[in-house]
């Protein structure tokens, strides 16, 4: 299967101009680190900075609640600190889930751009 994909990529690159080929290469798959760094580019990078700050705040509050949970001897405080730790851990989880969904969205957009480029290059080759 890999050789077929490499053959298709080679055929597509042959039909593209140099500028289009560079753009096509830039749309190649990214590793996890590149996807994470890609979250901090574009119009909504301020939201990602804010989300990461809130994630750190929620995690610090989660640690504080856990420490207080193990320090107390009163049953009412066990419930209070336990619920607090669960709430802040859920907050961290939701913010991380949002970031992973954004990375998935960016990957889908990159693939759509690749498809658009492939369609335009193939339509240009057909019309010739």
N, C-alpha and C positions, 0 to 999 in steps of 0.2 A: 504494500500500500504506500510505503514511504517513497518508493521510486516513482510511482504514478504521480504523487503530489509534487515531487521534485521536477518531473517532466512537465507537468502542467504549469508550475511556476516558471520554468525556463521558457516555455512557449509564450506565456503572458509577458514576460520581461522582453522577449524578442520583439513583440508588437508595440512596446511602449517607447516613448522618447526617453532621453537620458533623465530629464527632469521628472517625468512620471515614474521612471524606474527607481529613482531615489526616494520618491514619496511612497512607492509600493514597499520598498525595503524598510522604511521607517514604520510601516504598519505591521511589521512582523510580530510574532508572539513575544510577550514580555515575561520575565521571571517575576517572582513575588515582590522583590525589592523595587523593581522598576514600576510595578503596578502601585505600590504604596506611595512611592515618590510622585507618581502621576496624579495622585489625589490632590496634591498641593499645587497644581497648575490649573490655569483656566479662570473663569469668572467666579467660581464658587470656592476658591481656595480659602477665603476667610472663614467660611462655614467649617471647613475641615480643621483649621487651626482652633476655632472655638470648640469644636467637638473633642479635640484632643486635650485641650485644657480642662474641659468638663470631665473627661474620662479620668484624668489625673486627680481632680478634686474628688470625684466619686470614689476612686480607689483609696485615696487617703482617708476619707470618711469611713469607708468600709473597714480599713485597718484599725482606725480609732474605735469603731463599734466592737470589733472582735476583741481588742485589748480590754475594753471596758466590760465586755461580756465575761471574760475570764477573771476579772478583778473582783466582781461583785459576789455577794453571798445572799442577796435578797432575790426571791423568786420573781417578784414583779419586775425587777431590773433585768433579770435574765430574758424575760419576754421582750422588754423594751429594746435592749441592745441586740437581741437576736433578730427581731423584726427590722431594726435599723440596718443591720449588716446585710440581710437578705435584700432589702430595698436598694441599697447602694450597689450591691453586686449585680442586681438586675439592671440598674442604670448603666453600669460599665458594660454589661453584656449587650444591651440595646444599642449603645453608641458604637461598639465594635461591629455589631451586625450591620448598622448603617454604613460604616466604612467599607465592609466587605461587599455590600450591595452596590456601592458606588464604584468599586473596582470592577465588579461584574458588568455594570452598565458601561464603563469605559471600554472594557474588552469587547462587548457587543457592538458598540459604536465603531471601534477600530475594524472589526470584521465586516460591518456594513460598508464602511469606506472602501475596504479591499474589494468587496463584491461590486460596488459601484464602479471602481476603477477597472476591474476585470470586464464588466459589461460594456463600458465605454470603449475599452481597447478592442474587444471582440467585435463590437458594432462598427468600429472604424475599419477593421480588417475586412468585414463582410462587404461594406459599401465600396471598397476599393476595387 
